[in-house]
Amino acid sequence: MRKTALWVLAGLVAAACLVGLGFYLWASALFAEPSAREVPSVAGALGATRVLAVFAHPDDELRVAGLLETAKGRDHAFTALVTATRGEKGTQVPKVARQRELALIRTAEVLKSGYALGIDEQEVWDFPDSGLANVDLDTLAGRIERAMERYRPDLVVTFWPASGESGHPDHMRIGLATQAAALRLNEAPAVDGYRGPKWIAYVVAPRRGIRAIGGAAGAFVAANEPDPDLAMAAKLSIRMRGWKIHASQEYSIPTTYHLSARLYYLLWGDEFYKVTELKERP
């Protein structure tokens, strides 16, 4: 009798494991993009030696942590990060400071995060958080253009302008302004031999996955993103470390998507990029 009970229990455990495995394989398939070619490094695949990431908020860099960390650690590329706002309008999850001091806290967090990723140079600007859509596009693009002239990247990384990877208006605006800055440099006379970046890599979300977990914003993103060209894995440990550093936002993934950060990244294991190569001029 006892032996029979043990066999029944073992069978139930095995069945539960098979169901769990089946669910995981089904769910992780939602976060795949068949058009994307898997590469160990986006910078390495393109042959980039200088990388500039341009984003809206502290913690946005975690969306491309794999690209930045690998560009530096594997390919020995120069890396720089521009964060356009100080994140002062963010919701603290958990609350770690007085709200009036959040800009200082989040600035420190992104600087520490960038250092952990091995980034060579960082700038945190003071454009209004949750107000980038109201900033004059020429003003914002001009500031980014001057950063490109300083750092002379051949690869620029930012958000896809039509979706912002999450539907956030700030993400969409910084993507559009970065695109405009790169195109202006590409079309203008060279500055000390520099004619702007050769590639723009736009980070995008896996469309079926973001539609499944992202609600109305996810549906908007999925409807406004292109087929990605490249995919690369990002280490779970690096991503989890990043959220520990961004202590004021550590629980933002569970709050937004109702998944633990670990499960979220186990399902969404790859970063996806739409790559545009700018025209070469004689």
NUMIGU-736364 format. One record per residue: x, y, z of N, C-alpha, C in turn; residue in one letter. Coordinates in pm, whole numbers. Layout:
       nx       ny       nz      cax      cay      caz       cx       cy       cz   type
        X        Y        Z        X        Y        Z        X        Y        Z      a
...
***
This chain:
       nx       ny       nz      cax      cay      caz       cx       cy       cz   type
       82     -120        0        0        0        0       86      126        0      m
      186      122       90      274      237       99      353      256      -30      r
      401      142      -87      477      149     -212      390      204     -325      k
      264      164     -329      171      214     -431      152      365     -418      t
      139      412     -295      122      556     -271      243      634     -319      a
      360      576     -294      483      644     -338      490      652     -490      l
      448      543     -556      447      544     -702      347      647     -756      w
      234      655     -691      133      754     -732      188      896     -714      v
      251      919     -598      309     1051     -572      417     1085     -674      l
      502      986     -705      608     1009     -804      548     1040     -940      a
      439      970     -973      374      996    -1101      316     1136    -1107      g
      255     1178     -997      198     1313     -992      307     1419    -1004      l
      419     1398     -935      530     1493     -943      584     1500    -1086      v
      601     1382    -1148      651     1379    -1286      556     1449    -1381      a
      426     1426    -1361      327     1491    -1447      330     1643    -1429      a
      342     1686    -1302      349     1829    -1276      472     1891    -1340      a
      584     1819    -1334      707     1869    -1397      692     1880    -1548      c
      627     1780    -1608      606     1784    -1753      514     1899    -1791      l
      410     1920    -1712      319     2032    -1739      394     2165    -1726      v
      474     2176    -1618      551     2299    -1598      650     2323    -1710      g
      719     2217    -1753      814     2230    -1863      743     2270    -1991      l
      628     2208    -2016      552     2241    -2136      507     2386    -2136      g
      461     2433    -2019      420     2573    -2009      537     2667    -2033      f
      652     2634    -1973      770     2719    -1989      813     2725    -2136      y
      814     2611    -2204      855     2610    -2345      756     2688    -2430      l
      628     2675    -2399      525     2751    -2472      542     2900    -2447      w
      558     2938    -2320      569     3080    -2287      696     3141    -2343      a
      808     3070    -2334      934     3126    -2386      929     3141    -2537      s
      851     3056    -2605      838     3070    -2750      770     3201    -2788      a
      687     3255    -2698      624     3384    -2724      727     3496    -2732      l
      841     3476    -2668      943     3580    -2661     1056     3556    -2760      f
     1025     3485    -2868     1120     3463    -2976     1079     3547    -3096      a
     1176     3579    -3180     1151     3653    -3304     1224     3579    -3417      e
     1152     3505    -3499     1217     3421    -3601     1303     3498    -3701      p
     1272     3624    -3725     1349     3700    -3824     1488     3738    -3775      s
     1509     3731    -3644     1634     3782    -3586     1743     3676    -3589      a
     1859     3715    -3638     1976     3626    -3639     2046     3634    -3504      r
     2067     3519    -3442     2132     3515    -3311     2282     3538    -3327      e
     2334     3634    -3250     2478     3664    -3253     2528     3672    -3109      v
     2657     3645    -3087     2711     3656    -2951     2727     3800    -2906      p
     2740     3891    -3003     2759     4032    -2971     2710     4115    -3088      s
     2625     4213    -3062     2578     4301    -3169     2693     4387    -3220      v
     2768     4445    -3129     2882     4527    -3172     2982     4444    -3250      a
     3009     4323    -3203     3104     4236    -3272     3054     4194    -3409      g
     2924     4164    -3419     2869     4123    -3548     2878     4234    -3652      a
     2865     4358    -3608     2870     4471    -3700     3014     4520    -3723      l
     3103     4483    -3635     3240     4534    -3644     3256     4671    -3583      g
     3167     4707    -3492     3173     4840    -3428     3282     4844    -3322      a
     3350     4957    -3314     3456     4975    -3216     3426     5087    -3116      t
     3323     5168    -3145     3283     5275    -3053     3130     5277    -3049      r
     3076     5263    -2928     2932     5248    -2911     2880     5359    -2820      v
     2774     5424    -2864     2705     5524    -2782     2560     5482    -2766      l
     2515     5465    -2642     2375     5436    -2612     2308     5565    -2566      a
     2190     5595    -2621     2118     5717    -2587     1977     5678    -2543      v
     1946     5706    -2416     1817     5665    -2360     1756     5777    -2278      f
     1633     5754    -2236     1557     5860    -2170     1576     5864    -2019      a
     1576     5747    -1956     1569     5742    -1809     1682     5659    -1748      h
     1718     5688    -1623     1798     5593    -1548     1722     5460    -1542      p
     1789     5354    -1566     1747     5213    -1575     1714     5169    -1717      d
     1696     5264    -1813     1673     5224    -1952     1791     5145    -2007      d
     1910     5172    -1956     2029     5101    -2007     2023     4952    -1981      e
     1941     4909    -1884     1928     4766    -1856     1862     4692    -1972      l
     1789     4764    -2056     1726     4702    -2173     1830     4659    -2276      r
     1949     4715    -2268     2057     4679    -2362     2182     4641    -2285      v
     2164     4591    -2163     2278     4556    -2078     2368     4454    -2144      a
     2308     4358    -2213     2388     4257    -2281     2475     4316    -2390      g
     2417     4403    -2471     2494     4467    -2578     2610     4547    -2521      l
     2582     4629    -2419     2686     4717    -2364     2796     4637    -2295      l
     2756     4542    -2211     2855     4465    -2137     2942     4382    -2231      e
     2881     4324    -2334     2956     4240    -2428     3045     4324    -2519      t
     2994     4441    -2561     3076     4528    -2645     3206     4565    -2574      a
     3195     4591    -2444     3314     4628    -2368     3398     4506    -2330      k
     3334     4407    -2269     3410     4294    -2214     3460     4197    -2318      g
     3384     4172    -2425     3423     4074    -2526     3498     4137    -2642      r
     3446     4254    -2686     3500     4314    -2808     3593     4433    -2782      d
     3606     4472    -2656     3697     4579    -2616     3666     4710    -2690      h
     3538     4733    -2713     3495     4857    -2777     3486     4969    -2672      a
     3501     5092    -2717     3471     5207    -2633     3319     5216    -2620      f
     3270     5240    -2498     3126     5252    -2476     3094     5378    -2398      t
     2986     5444    -2437     2939     5564    -2368     2788     5557    -2355      a
     2736     5624    -2253     2592     5623    -2226     2545     5764    -2196      l
     2441     5808    -2268     2372     5933    -2240     2235     5899    -2186      v
     2201     5956    -2071     2067     5944    -2012     2008     6084    -2010      t
     1898     6104    -2081     1849     6240    -2107     1778     6305    -1989      a
     1722     6226    -1898     1654     6281    -1782     1710     6218    -1655      t
     1674     6279    -1543     1721     6227    -1415     1616     6138    -1346      r
     1505     6113    -1415     1406     6019    -1362     1327     6068    -1243      g
     1312     6201    -1231     1251     6257    -1111     1102     6228    -1097      e
     1036     6192    -1205      892     6164    -1199      862     6016    -1176      k
      964     5935    -1162      944     5792    -1149      870     5754    -1021      g
      803     5640    -1027      739     5584     -909      839     5492     -839      t
      860     5515     -712      955     5432     -638      891     5299     -599      q
      954     5191     -641      907     5057     -604     1029     4970     -573      v
     1074     4966     -448     1015     5021     -327     1056     5167     -305      p
      992     5231     -211     1027     5369     -177     1155     5368      -94      k
     1256     5440     -143     1386     5438      -76     1433     5578      -36      v
     1359     5681      -77     1405     5817      -50     1288     5913      -54      a
     1310     6036       -6     1211     6141      -23     1195     6169     -172      r
     1071     6185     -218     1045     6201     -361     1119     6321     -418      q
     1133     6427     -341     1200     6547     -392     1348     6523     -419      r
     1402     6415     -364     1543     6381     -385     1562     6267     -484      e
     1453     6225     -550     1461     6108     -637     1555     6131     -755      l
     1559     6254     -807     1650     6281     -919     1795     6253     -880      a
     1834     6292     -759     1970     6265     -712     1994     6115     -697      l
     1896     6045     -640     1909     5902     -618     1923     5829     -750      i
     1836     5860     -845     1836     5786     -972     1957     5822    -1058      r
     2006     5945    -1045     2131     5980    -1114     2245     5895    -1062      t
     2252     5883     -930     2358     5798     -871     2341     5653     -914      a
     2217     5606     -920     2193     5467     -960     2241     5440    -1102      e
     2211     5530    -1194     2251     5504    -1333     2402     5515    -1350      v
     2465     5603    -1276     2611     5612    -1283     2676     5485    -1229      l
     2621     5433    -1119     2673     5309    -1064     2646     5192    -1159      k
     2529     5189    -1219     2494     5084    -1314     2587     5086    -1435      s
     2613     5205    -1487     2703     5217    -1601     2843     5170    -1568      g
     2889     5203    -1449     3023     5158    -1407     3027     5006    -1400      y
     2921     4946    -1346     2917     4799    -1336     2918     4733    -1474      a
     2861     4800    -1575     2861     4748    -1711     2991     4776    -1785      l
     3083     4848    -1721     3211     4877    -1784     3209     4995    -1878      g
     3106     5078    -1870     3093     5191    -1962     3203     5293    -1935      i
     3264     5341    -2043     3377     5432    -2030     3336     5574    -1991      d
     3231     5625    -2052     3189     5764    -2026     3037     5769    -2013      e
     2990     5852    -1921     2846     5870    -1902     2811     6017    -1887      q
     2693     6051    -1934     2635     6183    -1912     2490     6165    -1871      e
     2448     6239    -1769     2308     6242    -1728     2261     6386    -1744      v
     2168     6406    -1834     2119     6540    -1864     1998     6573    -1776      w
     1946     6695    -1793     1835     6738    -1705     1712     6778    -1784      d
     1687     6711    -1896     1558     6730    -1962     1448     6675    -1873      f
     1325     6725    -1887     1218     6686    -1793     1172     6542    -1810      p
     1173     6469    -1701     1121     6332    -1700      971     6337    -1729      d
      925     6246    -1812      785     6242    -1857      745     6368    -1933      s
      846     6440    -1983      819     6562    -2059      901     6572    -2186      g
      973     6465    -2222     1057     6471    -2342      976     6494    -2468      l
      851     6445    -2470      767     6463    -2589      737     6609    -2614      a
      751     6693    -2511      724     6836    -2525      850     6917    -2552      n
      965     6853    -2552     1091     6922    -2580     1105     6939    -2731      v
     1144     7058    -2772     1165     7084    -2915     1260     6979    -2974      d
     1218     6916    -3083     1295     6805    -3139     1434     6851    -3184      l
     1442     6970    -3244     1572     7019    -3290     1666     7042    -3172      d
     1612     7092    -3061     1694     7115    -2941     1749     6983    -2887      t
     1662     6884    -2874     1705     6754    -2822     1802     6685    -2918      l
     1769     6686    -3047     1857     6623    -3146     1992     6694    -3151      a
     1992     6827    -3136     2117     6901    -3138     2208     6862    -3023      g
     2149     6842    -2905     2229     6800    -2789     2288     6661    -2813      r
     2209     6572    -2870     2257     6437    -2900     2364     6441    -3008      i
     2345     6526    -3106     2442     6540    -3215     2579     6581    -3160      e
     2578     6675    -3066     2705     6718    -3007     2769     6606    -2925      r
     2688     6524    -2861     2743     6408    -2788     2807     6309    -2886      a
     2743     6290    -3001     2801     6203    -3103     2935     6258    -3152      m
     2943     6387    -3167     3069     6448    -3212     3178     6431    -3107      e
     3139     6431    -2978     3239     6411    -2872     3288     6267    -2869      r
     3196     6173    -2877     3231     6032    -2857     3260     5957    -2986      y
     3218     6014    -3100     3248     5961    -3233     3213     5812    -3246      r
     3090     5774    -3212     3053     5632    -3223     3035     5590    -3368      p
     3067     5465    -3396     3024     5408    -3524     2892     5332    -3508      d
     2856     5298    -3383     2728     5234    -3354     2655     5314    -3246      l
     2531     5352    -3275     2446     5419    -3178     2329     5327    -3145      v
     2295     5319    -3017     2189     5231    -2969     2081     5317    -2903      v
     1955     5295    -2940     1846     5372    -2882     1715     5297    -2901      t
     1602     5361    -2870     1471     5301    -2886     1418     5318    -3028      f
     1339     5222    -3074     1265     5236    -3199     1162     5348    -3181      w
     1168     5454    -3265     1087     5574    -3238      936     5552    -3238      p
      887     5457    -3314      741     5439    -3325      680     5363    -3209      a
      764     5300    -3126      709     5221    -3015      778     5245    -2882      s
      904     5287    -2886      979     5307    -2764     1002     5182    -2682      g
      981     5064    -2742      997     4933    -2680      898     4906    -2569      e
      839     5012    -2512      739     4995    -2407      617     5084    -2426      s
      621     5170    -2526      512     5265    -2548      526     5394    -2471      g
      634     5411    -2395      653     5534    -2316      685     5651    -2411      h
      612     5763    -2399      638     5877    -2489      782     5928    -2483      p
      845     5925    -2365      985     5967    -2354     1076     5876    -2435      d
     1048     5745    -2433     1129     5651    -2510     1117     5679    -2659      h
      996     5705    -2702      973     5730    -2844     1042     5859    -2888      m
     1037     5960    -2803     1098     6089    -2837     1250     6080    -2844      r
     1310     6010    -2748     1456     6000    -2750     1502     5918    -2868      i
     1425     5817    -2907     1458     5740    -3027     1451     5825    -3152      g
     1346     5907    -3163     1330     5994    -3280     1441     6099    -3286      l
     1473     6158    -3171     1577     6262    -3169     1714     6203    -3200      a
     1741     6083    -3150     1870     6018    -3178     1881     5986    -3326      t
     1774     5936    -3383     1770     5908    -3527     1795     6036    -3606      q
     1728     6144    -3568     1745     6271    -3639     1889     6321    -3629      a
     1950     6308    -3511     2088     6353    -3493     2183     6274    -3580      a
     2165     6142    -3584     2254     6057    -3667     2240     6092    -3815      a
     2116     6113    -3860     2095     6145    -4002     2152     6281    -4037      l
     2140     6378    -3946     2195     6511    -3972     2346     6506    -3985      r
     2411     6433    -3897     2556     6420    -3907     2597     6349    -4035      l
     2519     6248    -4072     2551     6171    -4191     2540     6256    -4318      n
     2453     6355    -4316     2429     6436    -4435     2508     6567    -4435      e
     2568     6602    -4320     2639     6730    -4309     2787     6712    -4340      a
     2858     6822    -4361     3004     6813    -4379     3070     6748    -4258      p
     3175     6674    -4280     3245     6604    -4172     3302     6703    -4071      a
     3299     6665    -3944     3359     6745    -3837     3484     6670    -3791      v
     3601     6726    -3823     3728     6660    -3792     3730     6516    -3843      d
     3678     6498    -3963     3678     6367    -4026     3565     6275    -3985      g
     3481     6320    -3890     3371     6235    -3840     3241     6273    -3909      y
     3173     6171    -3963     3049     6194    -4035     2930     6124    -3970      r
     2941     6099    -3843     2830     6035    -3773     2844     5884    -3770      g
     2752     5819    -3701     2759     5673    -3686     2731     5601    -3818      p
     2783     5481    -3828     2755     5397    -3944     2627     5318    -3926      k
     2597     5281    -3800     2478     5200    -3773     2399     5261    -3658      w
     2267     5244    -3665     2178     5264    -3550     2115     5130    -3519      i
     2130     5086    -3395     2065     4963    -3348     1951     5003    -3255      a
     1830     4978    -3300     1711     5012    -3222     1668     4889    -3141      y
     1661     4903    -3010     1616     4792    -2928     1463     4781    -2940      v
     1415     4660    -2963     1272     4637    -2977     1231     4518    -2891      v
     1102     4509    -2863     1049     4401    -2781     1002     4285    -2869      a
     1006     4162    -2816      945     4050    -2888      793     4072    -2892      p
      737     4076    -3011      601     4127    -3027      493     4038    -2965      r
      502     3909    -2984      401     3821    -2924      410     3824    -2772      r
      532     3828    -2721      551     3830    -2577      499     3956    -2513      g
      533     4072    -2571      489     4198    -2511      339     4215    -2524      i
      282     4159    -2631      136     4163    -2643       70     4079    -2534      r
      134     3967    -2499       76     3876    -2400       80     3933    -2259      a
      185     4008    -2225      200     4053    -2086      182     4202    -2068      i
      176     4278    -2178      186     4423    -2165       57     4500    -2171      g
      -58     4433    -2179     -185     4505    -2182     -198     4594    -2305      g
     -264     4709    -2287     -286     4801    -2398     -155     4856    -2451      a
      -61     4887    -2361       70     4937    -2405      144     4831    -2485      a
      135     4706    -2442      200     4598    -2514      142     4579    -2653      g
       10     4592    -2665      -54     4580    -2796       -9     4693    -2888      a
        6     4814    -2833       55     4927    -2912      197     4902    -2961      f
      282     4854    -2871      421     4825    -2909      426     4721    -3020      v
      354     4612    -3000      356     4503    -3098      309     4549    -3235      a
      216     4643    -3239      162     4690    -3366      253     4790    -3436      a
      353     4841    -3364      434     4949    -3420      583     4918    -3426      n
      617     4790    -3419      758     4753    -3426      789     4678    -3555      e
      913     4686    -3599      954     4615    -3720     1004     4474    -3687      p
     1033     4398    -3790     1101     4270    -3772     1244     4299    -3727      d
     1289     4245    -3614     1428     4267    -3572     1524     4189    -3659      p
     1646     4243    -3670     1751     4179    -3750     1841     4090    -3668      d
     1873     4134    -3545     1969     4063    -3463     1911     4035    -3325      l
     1955     3923    -3268     1920     3888    -3130     2048     3846    -3059      a
     2058     3882    -2933     2171     3834    -2854     2126     3811    -2711      m
     2179     3708    -2651     2145     3674    -2513     2213     3771    -2418      a
     2143     3803    -2311     2201     3884    -2203     2205     3798    -2077      a
     2313     3805    -2003     2327     3722    -1883     2224     3762    -1778      k
     2157     3662    -1725     2058     3687    -1620     2123     3756    -1501      l
     2243     3716    -1467     2310     3774    -1349     2334     3923    -1366      s
     2366     3965    -1488     2392     4107    -1514     2263     4187    -1502      i
     2156     4133    -1556     2028     4202    -1548     1979     4212    -1404      r
     1989     4104    -1328     1943     4106    -1190     2030     4200    -1106      m
     2159     4200    -1132     2247     4294    -1063     2206     4438    -1091      r
     2166     4464    -1215     2125     4599    -1252     2006     4648    -1171      g
     1909     4561    -1147     1793     4603    -1069     1826     4620     -922      w
     1925     4548     -872     1970     4572     -735     2034     4710     -724      k
     2109     4748     -827     2171     4881     -828     2064     4989     -837      i
     1966     4969     -925     1855     5064     -936     1754     5034     -826      h
     1795     5058     -703     1715     5015     -588     1577     5081     -584      a
     1565     5204     -632     1437     5273     -629     1338     5215     -729      s
     1387     5133     -822     1302     5074     -926     1307     4921     -924      q
     1360     4863     -818     1391     4720     -818     1270     4632     -849      e
     1152     4675     -805     1033     4592     -825      946     4643     -940      y
     1004     4718    -1031      923     4775    -1140      872     4667    -1236      s
      950     4562    -1258      903     4455    -1349      783     4382    -1289      i
      790     4335    -1164      670     4272    -1106      550     4366    -1101      p
      575     4493    -1074      466     4589    -1066      400     4610    -1201      t
      481     4614    -1307      428     4641    -1441      372     4518    -1509      t
      445     4407    -1499      410     4289    -1578      357     4170    -1497      y
      355     4184    -1363      302     4079    -1276      378     3947    -1292      h
      507     3959    -1319      599     3846    -1323      720     3884    -1238      l
      781     3787    -1174      906     3817    -1105     1011     3854    -1210      s
     1107     3935    -1171     1211     3975    -1265     1286     3854    -1318      a
     1308     3756    -1233     1382     3636    -1276     1304     3559    -1382      r
     1175     3537    -1361     1094     3467    -1461     1081     3549    -1588      l
     1062     3678    -1573     1054     3769    -1688     1176     3754    -1779      y
     1294     3752    -1719     1417     3741    -1799     1445     3598    -1844      y
     1396     3500    -1772     1410     3363    -1820     1328     3343    -1948      l
     1211     3408    -1953     1128     3400    -2073     1183     3491    -2182      l
     1214     3616    -2146     1265     3716    -2240     1417     3716    -2228      w
     1477     3610    -2278     1621     3593    -2257     1708     3671    -2353      g
     1654     3707    -2469     1732     3777    -2572     1698     3925    -2577      d
     1796     4004    -2617     1772     4141    -2660     1757     4139    -2813      e
     1661     4216    -2864     1634     4218    -3008     1661     4357    -3064      f
     1719     4360    -3184     1759     4487    -3244     1720     4495    -3391      y
     1665     4608    -3428     1649     4646    -3569     1768     4735    -3603      k
     1848     4693    -3700     1971     4765    -3732     1954     4837    -3865      v
     1984     4966    -3864     1985     5048    -3984     2128     5089    -4015      t
     2172     5064    -4136     2304     5108    -4179     2288     5237    -4257      e
     2356     5341    -4213     2346     5470    -4279     2431     5470    -4406      l
     2393     5551    -4500     2462     5552    -4630     2606     5599    -4614      k
     2691     5540    -4690     2832     5580    -4693     2851     5691    -4795      e
     2932     5788    -4759     2962     5897    -4852     3110     5896    -4887      r
     3143     5937    -5008     3284     5941    -5047     3361     6045    -4967      p
***
